[in-house]
């Protein structure tokens, strides 16, 4: 896959993480909803970190 497409995936993962984070500002969230959002944020962060690391490795190989 092209590095540009991988970087686009990375950017989308960060965008999703940011969106989930902004949802945490809602004061009417139940503890379960808040926990779910935190879990989703962690997963999005893991995804973006994996993509970033892979892109860095690929960039060094070029």
C-alpha positions, -999 to +999 in steps of 0.1 A: +000+000+000+012+035-007+026+055+022+002+083+013-028+060+018-015+048+051-010+083+063-046+091+053-056+061+075-035+075+103-051+110+100-086+094+100-078+074+131-066+106+148-098+124+137-120+096+152-100+098+184-105+135+186-142+131+179-146+105+207-126+128+231-150+157+223-179+135+232-165+132+267-174+168+274-211+159+275-222+162+311-251+138+307-230+107+300-236+078+323-205+061+338-210+032+313-211+056+284-181+075+296-162+042+300-172+031+265-159+064+251-126+060+270-123+025+256-129+037+221-104+065+225-077+040+236-085+018+207-083+047+182-050+058+198-036+023+195-046+022+158-031+056+150+001+047+169+004+014+149-001+032+116+024+060+125+050+035+136+045+015+104+048+046+082+080+056+100+095+022+093+084+023+057+098+059+053+133+047+066+133+019+040+128+042+011 
